[in-house]
């Protein structure tokens, strides 16, 4: 019996240690509270956008979420209302147990009929002003106007495609707007980074809930920061393009990507910037051109000579990663 008691004590002691370790690990995640979203449109329930944002942030696995009841309690302790925060009154700061507060206002909500020659389409439009505040300092970490549209119905060219379209038409827009916010906030605080490097592939610190199969990213090494000469604020950092990679395997908490092109040594911690669809298409073309030029060089350089020299130069030109910088901005909009 005594041995059994000792075994039980040891077991529960181990459980306590593991639970404590888990709690400490969890505490490393910033705590985010999704506050009130105001709206001038009475038929739109802003709780939908709150729930969608909470869901999108949870899927990134980078944040812990505060319950709304606890947020209301903190606001009451500060002598503020959620409406006062959205309206810009009151000072934010000194909250205990929360790192970032998200709040905003629905600024656009409407349906627009569009003539597509042989048919008509109804387009739903949603616009939201969003702010993310560091509640410890009161600093606004992210201020964005997010606008999304979605085709929700079609009809013949003589009919009104928006007739009978209800408020549920905005469900997809609400979800996509929430995902866009989660992406912008996550990338602002926790960029995609290289966690491990092997010969022909790299491991990324984001998994299937954030990245997409086949998605192309560009790896950059961050240099020294530079500041605004007027305010002294650090406004950016130099970036040196090192590689282009493509996601080939998705896991719950990480991803594996093949190295498509490389121009320098890669290091753990290098940032992998997400790219717009246009930039990804541009990168694919560069890789294809590079591989074709490399094949021609291999054939031409079986013997030394001017033919080999020309083919080598063409290969170098085709594989220059700096061509990617002529593409559209890699961080605009949803992918």
N, C-alpha and C positions, 0 to 999 in steps of 0.2 A: 504493500500500500504506500509506504514511504517513497519508494522508487517511482511509483506512478505519479505521486504528487510532485516530486522533483521534475519528472518529465513534463507534466502539465505546466508547471511554472516556467520551465525552460522554453516550452513551446510558445506560451503567451508572451514571454519576454522577447522571443524572437519576432513575434507578430508586432509587438509594440515598437521594436527597433526598426523593423521594415516600414511600419506605418509612419513613424517619425521621419525616416529618410525620404519616404514618398512625399510627405507634407513639405519638407524642406525643398525637394526638387520642384514641387508645384509652386512654391512661393517665389521661385525665380521668374515666373511669368508675370508680366505686368497685369494689374487688375483694371479692367475696363468696365465702366458703367454706361449704359445706353439711356440717356435721359429723354425728356419729352420732345416730341416733334410737333410744332404748331402748323396749322393749315388754315387757309382762307376758304377752303372748300369743305363744306359741311358734310358732303356725302362720302368723303374719304376718311376712313378710320386710320389715324396715324399709328395706332398700335401695330398695324401690319408692317410698317417699315421698321419699327423698333424690333419686332420679332425676327424679321428677315435679317437685320444687321447682326443681331445676337447669334443667329444660326450661321451666318457667313463668317463671323469672327471665330466662332467655336471650331469651325472646320479647318481654320488655319493651324490650330493646335499651338498657337503662339501666345494666347492670352487666357487669363481667367476672367470670368464674367461675374459681375456683382448683381445680386438679385435686385429687382426694381424696388421692392419694399424697403430694403436697406438703403438704397439711394434716397428714397423719400424721407427716411429718418435722418440721414445726414443733412439733407437740405433744410429740414425743419430745425436741426441743431444750429445751422448757420443763419437761421432766420430768413431764409430765401425760399422762393417758390420756383418750381421748374419753369413756369411761364416767365418769371423775372429773368432767369438766365437766358432763355431764348430771345427775350426782348432786349437783352444787353445791359440790364440793370444789375447792380450788385457786383461784388468782387468774388472771384472764385479762388480758393486756395485754402490749404490747411485741412483738407478732408483726411480722415484717418481710414486707411484700408482701401483706398482707391487711387490709382495712378492717372488714369485718363478718363475724361468725361466726353461723351459724344452727344451732341444735340443739334437741332436744326429746324428748318421750316420748309414746308412744301410750297413752292413758288409757282409751279405750273402743273396743270392737270386738265387735259382736254382730249377731244376726239376731232380728227380732221379727215374729211373725205377727199380723196385724191383720184383724179381721172387718169386711168392707165390705158387710154385709147379704146381697147376692146372690152375693158372692164373697169370697175371702180374698186377702190380699197379704202378701208377705214384704218387710220393710223392713230394709235393711242400715244399720248405724250406725257411724260412725267419729268418734272424738274424739282430738285431739292438743293437748298443751301445747307451745307454741313460744316460744322466746326468740331475739331478735336482739341481739347484743352488739357494741358498738364496741370492737374489740380494742385500740385505741390507748389508751383511757381506762378500759376495763372497764365503761362505762356500758351499762345495758340500754336499748336504743332501742325495742324492741317486745316486749311480753309478752302473748300471746294464748292463749286456749283456743278452738280451732276445732272446731266440731261440725257434721257433715254427715250427712244421711240420704238414702237413695235406694231407691225401690221396685225390687226386682230380680227378682221373680217373682210370679205370680198362680195361683190355682187355684179350684176350686169351694169353696163354703162348708163342705163336709164334710171336705176334705183339708187336710193341712199344707203351706202354700205354701213353707215354708223347707226342706222335705225335699229332700235332694240338692243344695242350693245350696252351691257350693264357695267357696274363698278368692278366686277370680277375680271374685266378685260385688263386691269392694271396689275394683276397678280404677277405676271412674268416680268413686267417692268420693275415692280417693287423688288423682286428677287435679284434681277440683274444689277439694279442700282446698288443694292446691299453688297453684292459680290464685288462691284467696282470699288466701293468704299473700303471694304475689307482688304482688297488688293493694294490700294493706295496707302492705307495706314500701315499694313504689314511691311510693304516694301520701304516705307519711310523709316520705320523703326528697326525692322529685321530683314535686310535684303537677302535674296537667295545667294548662298555662298557654297564654295567647294568645301566639302567635309573630308574627302579622301581622294587621292589621285593614284591611278594605276597607269599602265603603259598606254593604253588606247582609250581609256574611259575615266570618268570622274563621278564621284558620288556627291549629290546635292542635299542640302539640309531641309528640303521640302518634299512632300510626297504627293499622293494621288488626289488629295483634296484641294491642291493648289496648282500644281503643274499639269500639263496635258501630254498624252502620248504623242511623240513626234514633234513636240514643241522645240523650237530653235532659240537658243540664248547666246549672248556674247559675253565672254569672260573678260573682265577688266581688273587691273591692279590699281588700287587707289594710292595716289601720291599725296603730297602735302596739300593742306587746305589753303584757301585764300579767302580774304575778308573784304567786306565792304569798306572802302576808304573813309566813308562818312560816319558809319556807326560802329565799326570794328567787329561787326557780326561775321562769323564764319558762314559764307554763303555757298561754298562748294569745295570740291577737291579735284585735283588733276586725275584723269583716267588714262591708263595705257592699255590699249586693246591687246589681249594675249591669245584668245582663241574663240572659235565658234563651235558650239556643241549642240547635239540633238538628243532629247530625252528618249531613251529606248525601253526603260523598265520603270514602272511605278510601284512603290511600296507605300504602306500607310504613313510612314514618317520620313522617308527619304526616297530619292530617285537616282537612277543610274543613267548617265548620258555618254554617248560616244563623242570623241573629239573629231570634228570634221576638218577643221583647219587650225593650225597653231603657229604663232609667230614668236613665242617667247616661253620662258619657264613658268610653269603654273605652281601656285602655292596654296596650301590649305588656308582658307579665309578670303581668297580672291572672290570678288563679287560677280555673280552671273546675272546680267541685266536681261529682263524680259524684253521682247521685241514685238512691235506691231506686226500685223499680218503682212503688210507691204514689206517691212524690213526682213521678215523671215523668208519671203519669196525672193528678195534680193540676195540674201545669204545663200539660198539654195542654188541660185544661178551662178554665184561666184564659185561655190564649191564644184559645181558641174564643169564650169569653164576651167578651173584649176586642174581638175583631174584629167580633162581632155588635153590640156597643154602639157601636163606632166607625161602623159602617154606619148605625145608627139616628141617631146624632148628625149625620152628613152630610146625611141626609134632613131632619132636624128643623131644622137650622141654615141652611137656604136663606134663611130670614128671621130676623132677630134677634127675641128675645122670650123669655118665660118657658119656652116649650116647648123652645127651644134650650138655655136655661140648665140645665133639668132633664136633658136628654139628655147635655149635656156633663159634668155631675156624675156621672151614671151611668157614663159612659165612663171617667172618671177612677177611679171606685171599682172597676170591673170590671178595669181594667188595672194595679191596684196590685200591684207585684211582691212587696210585703211579705206578701201572702197566702200565699206559698210557705213562709214560716216557720212556718205552722200545720200543715204537712205533716210526716210522719215524718222521722226523721233521714236525711240524704242519703248517709251513708257506711256504713250497716249492711249486711253480707252481700254475697253475689254479686248481680250485676245480672241 
